Structures are given as structure tokens and as C-alpha cells.
Amino acid sequence: MDGTGLLFYRQVPLLSAHYRVATYALRDETRDMDRLVADLAQVVDAVAPIGRRAIVIGESFGGALAMSFALRMPEKVSRLVVVNSFPFFAPQWRLRLATLGLSLLPWGAMRAVRRVTAARLHSRHTHRDEIARFMKLTARATRHGYLNRLEALRRYDIRERLSDIERPTLFLAAEQDHLVPSAAQAEFMAARVPYAVTRVLQGHGHICLIAPGIDLAAILDEWTAPPDS
């Protein structure tokens, strides 16, 4: 939801040994998922100018965007990795409450909110230095961006279209996710996406990609390895 693209920092050097890696910031001034999908298409075209296809990895809101992208532009996706995400955010009243809270909250208090909620959002083994870095990086997020992405989620529902996702998909779900019922959502989606598998990240919370023990490069290698390797 922060939209900065910066919280992938721990995974970039791990993936870069075998892949060309790109992260990017979501535009803050739109609440239109189609506009965000078009932006992602431009990133893929820039990073993979020959084949114009990529392994697309999205976490939480990014997972919703990644799946929306795979539905609209399947020709640009070779594989899809969805981390702690959902096909529809429920209950919707939580989105309305979050929108109201962010609208009224003095923006300077947002850092304190992140600090208070850290224990419920981060994996239990995430070092305090990593949480401090998280706090610093997410301070760049804007109220406008948060509110627009919350509105995008209110309009987002791909439950009836999951069977149309044509690419091999890996759903990663944190066992101790207190924000989203990730394991249940992953199971729901994998049962409907034709070429999908799930993996539960034991002992991890919603913000897991900065935690120790999560290596997306190793997970990708294991997922894509031939059965007899």
C-alpha cells in the first residue's frame, strides 16, 4: 500500500544473481487499477525490451495489481508470484474505516501508527534494524497515494475471473498474517487459477519480504526446477 517500491530492497540482490530485476513506485494520483496496469506494462517493456515478458511479483496491494495485470495483458507475463494478497478485500467496512482514519489523521502521526502496528504486521524474527529501515522508507508514502489505493481496492474484485489467469502462478501466504487471511485467500485463489500452487511461509507476518529466511530467488528456483532435478 505504501506504493514506493522500496520495500523489495532485501530481495533485489538475491534475485539479481539470476534475473534482471526492476522495482518502481506506483503513481499516487490515480485510483484506477487499469492505469496502474498500464504503468506496469511500461516497466515490463523497458526491462524486457526483446521478449516483453516478465516474472511479475506483487505483495499485498501489489499482488492485486499483478493479478489484474496478468488478466489484462497475459502476453507480458511468463510467471506470476502473489504474496499475501487477495482477489477481493473483505470486509469492505475495513477499507471505509481506513479511508476515514487516513483522511482525519494528522499525517505527522503516521510514523507513530506504523510503530504501534509493527508487532502485528512484521514477521516475529524481523530485526529491529530492518523495522527501522521500513519506517524510514515508508515515510516517503503520501496520504494521497494511500487514499487512492484504498479506493482502487474498493472497486477491485476478480473472484469470478481467477480461472482466466493463464500463467503459472505461485501464491505465497504468511502463516501469521494479521492483516489479511493470506493462507485462506491463497487456498481460495489456487483452487481457481488453473496452473497455481501455494506455499505457506511459516512464522511470518504480512510484511515478510524484509524478514530473515525469505529468499525469493531460492523460492523461484525451487518452484521452476524440473520435477526430476
Secondary structure as UniProt FT lines:
FT   TURN            7..11
FT   HELIX           12..16
FT   TURN            17..18
FT   HELIX           33..47
FT   TURN            49..51
FT   STRAND          54..59
FT   HELIX           61..72
FT   HELIX           74..76
FT   STRAND          77..83
FT   HELIX           92..104
FT   HELIX           107..109
FT   HELIX           110..121
FT   TURN            124..125
FT   HELIX           128..138
FT   TURN            139..140
FT   HELIX           143..154
FT   HELIX           159..164
FT   STRAND          169..174
FT   TURN            175..176
FT   HELIX           182..190
FT   TURN            191..192
FT   TURN            194..195
FT   STRAND          196..201
FT   TURN            202..203
FT   TURN            209..210
FT   TURN            212..213
FT   HELIX           216..224
FT   TURN            227..228
//
